[in-house]
Amino acid sequence: MTPSNGPSKGGDATAAETCPEGRISSSITTRDGVEILDISNYIPFFLSSINNALSRGASAIYRERFGIGISEWRTISMLAIEPEITAARICEVVNLDKAAASRALATLDEMGYLGSVSAETDPRKRTWWLNDKGYELHATIIEIALAREKALIEGVDPQDLEAAIRAMRIMMSNVRRM
């Protein structure tokens, strides 16, 4: 085993192995002679479970305190990162479907958090941005979001966290090609 690469095939300590071939744990187990998922090692289970729990908790807080849900928060955060963008760009970056992005934009617009302008060539296409009220909401919610992130990573070794972030970036790239 090399410190940075894990076990290597054939004792060649210089060969870097990557997943899926170099994976150490297994996503399957056997029960009564039948292969089943081992959810203690199945990555989509972990990602989905963590995301669902985080989204459900955040949405409850944001709905109670601000009258918005997680889709609206993801839209607000994206508009703070990239002002003056289209709904399609929001969908592309934060992986919202078009209907969810459209509903979030309509809700935020009705609540007075956004500005927008129609494209000259196609009035159905709008460019969106946060107005002053929207930036105020962003500043309040980002504090809550960062506190929740801090609670999520509590007790994680900093090197493990950075390795997990690197792995998730690779998986994000992979999922976009699937």
N, C-alpha and C positions, 0 to 999 in steps of 0.2 A: 504494500500500500504506500502510495506517495502522499505526503501531507496535503498537497493541493488537489490531487486528482482522484483520490480514493484508490480502490483496488485496481490492479491492471492485469490483463489477460497474459498468460504465459510468462509471468514474472518479469516482463519488460517494464521497468520502473519509469521509463521515459515516455511510454505511449499514454497519451491523454485519452481517457474514455469519457464519452458523454452519454446521456440518456437518449433513447431508452435502453440501449444495449448495456450500458454501464450501471444501470440502476441497481441499488443494493436491496431495497425493500421490494415487496411484490403487492400488486393491486388485487390479487386473487388469493383465495384460500379454498380449501375443500371441506365440505360437510356432507357426510353420508355419500361420498363418492361423486358429488356434484361440485363443479367449480362455481364459486360465488364471489362477489366483491368482498374484499377486506376493507371496509370503510375506515379502518384505522390507518390505512396506507393509500387509499384511493384519493388522489389529488383533487379531482373535480368535486368530490364530496366535501372536502375541507374548504375549498374556495367558495363553493355555493353556500355551505352552512355559515361560514364567517360572513359572507356578503349579506345573506338573508337576515342574520341576527343584527348586524350593524345597520342595515337599511331599515329594518323594522323599528329598532330603537331610535334611530335618528329621526325617522319619519314621525314617530309618536311625539318626540320632543318638539320638532319644528311645527307640526300641526297645532299642538297645544299652545305654543308660545307665539307663533307667527302666522298661523293659518296656511302654511305651505307644507308640501311633502318632500320626499327625497328627490323626485324628478325636478321639482322647482329649484331645490338647493343645487343640484348638479348643474342646472341651467344657469343659475346665478353665478356659481363659481366659474363656469366656463366663460361667461360674459365678462367676468372680472379679469380672467387670464387673457382673453382675446376679445377686446371690445370691437364692436361693429362687424359682427359675423352673421352668417345666415343660419337658419335652423339646420340645414344640411351639415354645416360644419360642426355644430353642437352634437348632432347625431354621430358623426364620424369620430369625434374625439372621446366623448363620454359614453359611447355605445348605447344611447337611447334610441328606441325606434321612433319613426317619424311621427306617429300618432301621439306618443308620450311627449315628445319635444313640442309638438304643436299645442297640446293641452297646457303644458307648463308655460310656454310663452304667452298663451292667451290669458291664463290665470295671473301671471306676473304683470302683464300689461293692464289687465282690469284693476289690479291692486295698486297700480301707479308706480311700479318699480322700473319700468323700461321706457326707452325711446326707440323709435324705429323709423325707417324710411323704405318706401317701395322702390324696387329697381325700375329704372326708366323703360327697360325693354320688356319687363314682365311684372305687372303690378302685384301678382300673387307672391312673388319672391321679395322678401323683406330682409333688410339688414337691421340687426338688433344691438342694443347696448344698454348698460345700466345707467339710469339717471342718478341724481344725487341721493334720492330716497333709496334706490336700489343698492348703491354703494354703502349707505348706512346699514341696511339690512345685512349685506355681505360682511361688513366689519363685525357685526354682532354675532352672526352665525359662525363665522370662521373660528371665533374663540371657542365656541361649543364643539365644533368639529375637531379642532386641534386637541382639546381636552379629552375627547373621546379617543382620538388616536393615541394619545399619551397613555390612557388607561389600557388600551388594547395591547400596546407593546411592553407594558410593565413587566419586568422580570426577564425580558429577552436579552441575551448577550448581544452587545452592539455589533460584533462581527457576524453573528448569526443573522441579525436583522438585515445587515447589508447584503449578505449572501442570499437571503430570502427575496429581497428587493431585486437583486440581479436575476435570480431565477424567474421571478414573476414577470420581469420585462421580457425575458426570452419567451416565456409562455404566452404573453400578450402578442408578441410578434408571430408566434406559431399559430395561435388561434385565428389570427387575421388571415392566415393562408389556408385554413381548413375549409 
